[in-house]
Amino acid sequence: MEIVDFRSDTVTRPTPEMREAMAAAEVGDDVYGEDPTVNALQEKAAEMMGMQAGLLVPTGTMGNLASLLAHCNRGDEVIMGNQAHTFRYEAGGLAALGGVQPHLLTNQPDGTILLEDIRGAIRGDDAHFPVSRLIALENTHNRANGAALSAQYTQSVADLAHEHGMKLHIDGARIFNAAAALGVDVGELTSPADSVTFCLSKGLCAPVGSLICGSKEFIYKAHRARKQLGGGMRQAGIIAAAGLVALEKMVSRLPEDHRRAVELATGLDTIDGVSVEDLNPKSNMVYFKLAGENTLSPEELIKAAKAKGVLFGHAGGGRFRMVTHYWVGDEAVKTAVEMISAVVSRQS
């Protein structure tokens, strides 16, 4: 039985071209800064983000944590959304390892945080308060149906941060999806910020790796934080080679994933007992719930769909998430709708 996997775009496998590039990669010791392929990837990433320098890290979680450690001192405070990946899904590293306090504000349905809420959360100069050091945004925003934050909004938050002597960090794990959704160059979404992270191993198909980008001074600090977190790698050009292919070949095809997400949402909406949250997904994520007289538990639905060869995840609160990616074609979307329909219809 063929399996179609919609659990995440992290399940993507490297393309044949990536495997060839990895096998042929020129390498050196990256801890010494001597891996030419890593250096080329870091330079390309920084150029695309509109920033001075880049740093390869093993994971997006490490990228976010190293960035926040580079920006903040122990006892400082970072303002972020209450649905932020950094807060919800990164094991509390910000507080546990950095001694940095999150100040949570309500994420709007489109993934933004109201500017007046941010302004109201910035602390005054008082010995009783932690220092408001950083604002963190997420783009695209996972928990907001993969919504893309606009360049105008990002600029407004950056202006507010800088007005108060603060910095802006973007968790841009899927920032290229945001650029594709908005039809803009990715640099327009990132250049207002002081730092950004993005993943190579999600919709871009590379097997591993994320990039941090920012000023040269910031990357110097992030490099030290990476070392403290155990992220110093040696002949990392083998994975960087796949990352270069990802940036050169995979970015331009992301609109295909977005188109299929719309088709998936439209198909799921035809199923009695299924309620789709957004019939026009902004990127590559589709969220839905069971509705009506359906008696299936989330676990039962996932198990029954898996038995039919369709994998997807439970996002909590009765929500399910399906993510389109390079290895999900048009037939896979059609198959998924048919299989989920067959499961749900038997329980209605």
N, C-alpha and C positions, 0 to 999 in steps of 0.2 A: 504493500500500500504506500502510495506517495504521500509524504507529509508536507503540508503547507504551514509555515511558521510565521504567525503574526504577533508573537509575543513582544518583540521589540526589533528595532533596526540594529541592535547589538548582535543579533544572531547571524548577520551577514558574514559570508566567507570571502577571503581575498580572491580577486579575479585572476585569471591565468596571467594577464600582463603583470599584475602585482607579484605573483609567485616568481616570474622570470626576473623581475627587477630585484627582488630580494636575493635570489640566487647569485646574481651578478654584482651585487652592491659592493662598492669600494668602502672599506671600513677602517676605523682607527679607534683609539681609546677616547670615548666621549667625556669621561671624567677629566681628562687633560684638555678637553676642547679640540681634540685632534681627529674626530670622525668627520670626513668631508661630506658624507651624505646627510648626516645629522645637521651639520652646519648649513648645508644647502636648503634643507627643509625648514629650519628655523628662520632663515633669511626670507624664504618665499612666503612663509606664514605671516611674518611681520609686515612684509610689503602688502599682502592682500588685506590685512587688518588696518592698514594705514598707521602703523606704529613703528618704533625704532628697532625693536629687537624681539626675538622669540626664544622659547625654551621648551624642549621636548620633555614630557613627563609620561610615566607609564599609563596613568588613568586620569579621567576627568575629576574624580574625587580628590586625588592628589593635587591636580592643577588648581582646583578651587581653594583647597586648604593652604597650599603653598602661597597662593596669591593673597589670601586674607592674612596669613602670617607676615607676609612682606609689607602689607599696608598697616597692620595694627600692632599695638603693644598689648601685653597682658593687662586686663582690666578695661580695655577699650570696648566700644560698642559698635556693632554693625547693624544698620537698618535694612531689613529685607522683608519680603512678603511671607505671610503665614503658610503659603503653599509652595515655597521655594524648595527646590531639590536639595540645596545645601542644608536647609533646616530639617527636611523630612527624611532624607534618604542617604545621608553621608555620615551616619553613626555618631553624630554629636562631636565630630572631630574638632570643630571650631572652638567649642568650650573645653573639651577634654584635653586637647593637645595645645591649643593656643591661648586658653584663658580669656577668650573673647566672648562677650555677651551678645546674643542676638536680640534685637529689638524688633518684634514682629508686628507688621501692619497687614491689614486685609488686602489680599489680592482681589482685584476686580475680575469679572468674568473674562475679560480680554487679556488677563495676565498683568495688567499695569497696577501700579499703586498710585492712589490719588496724590497729586502734588501737595495739596493742603495737608494731607496726612503725614507726608514726609516732613514738610516744614514744621508741623507741630511736634514731631518726634525728635527733632534735633535739640540736644541738651544745651542749656546755658552753661556759662562758666561758673561752676559751683563745686566745691570740694565734696559735696554729698553725691554728685552724679558721676557716672562713668563718662569718658570722653567719647562724643559722637565722632567716629573716625572715618566711617565708610558707609556708602550705600551700595547695595548689591541688587542687580536685576537679573532676570532669566529670560533668554530669547533664543529659540522659541520657548514658550512656557508650557511645560509638560502637563501640569494639572489643569491648565486652562484650554484643554483640547488642542494643544499644539499651536496656540495663538502666536502671531508674530508682532513684536513691538516695533513701532515705526521709528525712523530716524529722528523725526521731529520730537517724539516723546522722549527718546533717549537724550537728545540734546537738552531738553528742558530739565531733565533730572540732573544731567551733568552740570548745567549752569547753576542749579540750586545747590548741588554739592560744593562746587568751587566757590560759590558766594560765601559759604560758611567754612571755607578752609578744609573741606572734606574731599575724599576721592570717590570715584565711581568704578565699581567692578561689574563686568557682565559675565554671568555664567552662560556662555554661548555654545553649549554642547552641540546644539543643532543650529548654529547661527547661519550656516549656508542654506538651510531650509527656510529660515526667516527671510533671507535675501531673495530666494527664489519665489517665495509667496508674495513678497511686496514688489518684485520686479526691479530691484535696485542692486547696485554693486555692494558687496558685503562691507566694504570699507565705510560706506555711509552709515551703517548701523553700529560700527565699532569705534570709529575715530573720535567721537565725543568722549569716550570713556578713558579712564586711566589704565585699565587693564581688561583683558578678556581671555577666557579659556574657550577652546573648542575641541571637539572629539573627532578623531580620524576613524574610529572604530564603530561608528553608528551608521548613518546613511551613506557614508563615504566608502564603506567596505574594507578598509584596512583592518588587519587582524588585531592591532593593539596600538595604543598611543593617543595622547592629547597634546595640545600646544597651549602655552601661556604666552601672551604678547603684551608689550607695554613699552615704557621708556627704557633706555639702557640702565639707568639707575635702579628702576624697579626690578628689571630682570636680574640684575646683580644680587638683589636681596632675595628674589624668588629662587635663584640658583642655590643660595645658601639654605633656604628652607627646604628645597628639594633634597639636598644632601642630608639634612636632619631627619627627613621623613623616609630615608632609605631609597630615594629615587635616582641615585647616581648609577648610570648604566655604562657598560664598557663598549663593545663593538655594536652599538645600537643602530648603526647604519643599515643593518639588515631589516629592521622594522621601519626605519625612516624612509627606505626606498619605496616601500608600499605606500607610505604617507604622501610621497611626492606624486606617485601615480594617482592617488586619491584626489589631490588638489588639482592636478592637470586634466584628469579625465572624468571624474565622478560628479563634480559640482554641477556641470551643465545639464546632467540628466535628472536632477532632483525633481523638476516639474512633472516627470512621468510618475513618480511616486505620489505626488499631490493629486494628479488626475485620477489615479487608481483609488486613492482614499475617498474622493468624491463618489466614484462609482461604487465602492464598497458601502459607503454610508447610504447611498440611494437604494442599493440592493437590500441591505438590512432593514431599511424602513418599510419595505413591502411585506415583511414578515409579521403576521399577527402575533402579538405578545412580545414584540421588541420595540423599544422606544430609543431612537437615535438622538443624541444630544444636539448635534450640529450637522445638518444635511449638506452643508458646504464647508467641510473641514479646511482650515487655513493652511495646513501643511500635510503631514503624513500620518496623523493620528485620528482614529475614530473611536469615540466613546459611546457606549450604549448601555441600556438597562433592560431587564425583563419587566413586562407590564401586563396589565389585565389579569386574567384568571390563571396565569402560569404558576405552577407549584414547584418548579425546579429551584433548588438552592444554587448559589454560585458554584459551589464545588461540583455539584451534579452536572451542571451545564458544561463546565470545562472538561470534566471527565468524559461525558458523552460525546462532545465534539472531538476530543482527542482520539476516541475510539474510531471516529470516522476520518481521522487524518488531518484535523484542523486544530492548530494550537493558538491560543490567545490567553491573556491574563486577566485576573480579577484585580481591579484598582481600588477596592475597598468601597464600603457604603453601597453595595449593590451595583457598582459601575464596572463595566468591562472595557478593556482597551485593546484595540487592534492597530498595528503599525505596519504600513506598507514600506517596502524597501526594494533594493536591486533584485533580490532573488524571488520576488513576488510578481508574477506576470498577470496578464489579463485573465488567463484561464484559472489561475489560483484564486483570484477575486471571485469569479463566478462559482468555483467549487465551494469556497467558504460560505457564500450566501446559501447555496443549495443545501449544504450539510447542516448549517445552523438552523435553517428552516425546517429540515427534517426532524431535528432533535426537538426544537421548540414546539412544533405542531403536534407532536405526540403527547405533550404535557398540557396543552391548553384545554 
